[in-house]
Amino acid sequence: MNLVPVTYKGGIYRHDEIMDLIEDLGGYIIQKHVLAQEVVLQALVPREDIELIARIGKPLTGEITPSPLVGTEIAVVTMSLEIHHLPHASCDVAEYVRRMGAKTNMVGLARGFGKRIAQLNDEERDVINEHDLAVYLLGDFETCIEHKFPVLRRGIHVPIIVLGGPSTETLMRIIDPPVDGYVGNVGRFMHRTKESEELEMLDQVVTEITRVLDKKREAIAKDPPSVSPARLMDIISSQVDEIHEVLSPTPITVQMTGLRVKLPYDRFAPLLKEIVIEEGITISEVAEILPSRMRDYILLRIKPFSETNIMV
Amino acid sequence: MDAIEYFEVESPEDAGREYYRRIADVVLLDHNLLRVIKKLHISIDPRIPLFIAVGVTKKIPRVIKVGDIADVNVQERKVTLSIGDETYLAPLLKILWAEYGGDKVVQPDRFTVILNIEGADGRQIEEIPVIDPSEALYKDLIYALLVIQPEGFKVRRQYYGKEKFYLVASENTLPENFEELVKEKFALMGETL
């Protein structure tokens, strides 16, 4: 079954029918937002059933749109959390990408600013490495980007997309060795992005993220994870009651090959290990359960099929 | 609103110059400072790195006195102040309390303050200085320049007064001749420090 990421937007009236339908079809609901009279569902659904969901949702004023970023967790790395970069540039990008379905976390570096003085500490490095992709928001001067970027990428092994003030060509020229994606003309600015050309610029960022993630998906498809992260999410949320008391918008965050479970590691890791997925196969057999560097959360990295020889 | 007479951003990088021009424009507008600045020259050299902002302000309003914001009406046993502009009411009350004591200052409504004192000199009360707007203004100006400058330039020297101001900042030690550089930038605007 080929699951594709979609966003369903519709009225709150009878939306539970749509949720049941998606689950009955074998899909997974990653996140549900209720905004006044509207419901937004981010879900993974079987490709051949999109038509059916659209038909059933139509009388409920529901709309279903593909959103390739659902089921990914993206780090938006900003050089600091000072007024120089917030709210504009950093939040604008993070929020726009979030609207496209991704779960974005903003990583504000403690000492990312400056040219000579920029640095990245081990905690920041590890937190960024827990994501599927890192979007670096850099400044307006190519001299500075060229000088500081090697420091900021040290030890990062997830795909990187660089955003900066200089043109895309300039960014490609000055960054060596190359990174996975570049979007120029998105550097430091202090105004809200609301004009059409600025929104177009944010669309370019989303396009670039989608392109890089598609490439990553292709690579993953060659050696798929032993269990789909969405399925694992479903199993954990049905078997661990405490997860329903977590107040985060996504108590279990789905990544491309893993999950972030927002429960304390010390208490819940042994519990998660023992959970049976199917036919006696436990989570510990198909995934590594690691302490996350983000608070005291749990990070699950699902092992690929080649390592476990299990596919559930 | 009058436009700024002179506004230039110089930098060896063309793209960076245009972005910083926009940033400076937005920040000054957001902080409501465009109307007080007459001339502004910003120079950013990311190679050193060094940020210099020099400027001239318009005539700044003089010290605001009690007579500017209230009508003083002296009666036999009390003085009534009818407040015209309540912007500076809070600092005014603070001054009156310190001067006459909290129990002698009564405020029956928003726009009236009564001083229960005898034999006061109305002229003298009118002359009490309430606030010096230029002090706050220059502080706002320097704050705005700190927002405009690239982040991380922690070593800085600033100056304001006599309708002129400058801010020099870098992440390294400032060059020894930075005062000459500042004078050069003032000269570009046709001014002398």
Chai-1 contact restraints between the chains, C-beta under 6 A:
chainA,res_idxA,chainB,res_idxB,connection_type,confidence,min_distance_angstrom,max_distance_angstrom,comment,restraint_id
A,S80,B,E151,contact,1.0,0.0,6.0,A-B,restraint_1
A,E82,B,E151,contact,1.0,0.0,6.0,A-B,restraint_2
A,I83,B,V147,contact,1.0,0.0,6.0,A-B,restraint_3
A,H84,B,E151,contact,1.0,0.0,6.0,A-B,restraint_4
A,F113,B,E151,contact,1.0,0.0,6.0,A-B,restraint_5
A,F113,B,G152,contact,1.0,0.0,6.0,A-B,restraint_6
A,G114,B,G152,contact,1.0,0.0,6.0,A-B,restraint_7
A,G114,B,E171,contact,1.0,0.0,6.0,A-B,restraint_8
A,K115,B,P49,contact,1.0,0.0,6.0,A-B,restraint_9
A,R116,B,E171,contact,1.0,0.0,6.0,A-B,restraint_10
A,I117,B,G152,contact,1.0,0.0,6.0,A-B,restraint_11
A,I117,B,E171,contact,1.0,0.0,6.0,A-B,restraint_12
A,D140,B,G16,contact,1.0,0.0,6.0,A-B,restraint_13
A,D140,B,Y19,contact,1.0,0.0,6.0,A-B,restraint_14
A,F141,B,E13,contact,1.0,0.0,6.0,A-B,restraint_15
A,F141,B,G16,contact,1.0,0.0,6.0,A-B,restraint_16
A,F141,B,P46,contact,1.0,0.0,6.0,A-B,restraint_17
A,T143,B,P46,contact,1.0,0.0,6.0,A-B,restraint_18
A,T143,B,R47,contact,1.0,0.0,6.0,A-B,restraint_19
A,C144,B,P46,contact,1.0,0.0,6.0,A-B,restraint_20
A,G165,B,A15,contact,1.0,0.0,6.0,A-B,restraint_21
A,G165,B,Y19,contact,1.0,0.0,6.0,A-B,restraint_22
A,P166,B,A15,contact,1.0,0.0,6.0,A-B,restraint_23
A,G187,B,Y19,contact,1.0,0.0,6.0,A-B,restraint_24
A,M190,B,I23,contact,1.0,0.0,6.0,A-B,restraint_25
A,M190,B,V26,contact,1.0,0.0,6.0,A-B,restraint_26
A,M190,B,V27,contact,1.0,0.0,6.0,A-B,restraint_27
A,H191,B,V26,contact,1.0,0.0,6.0,A-B,restraint_28
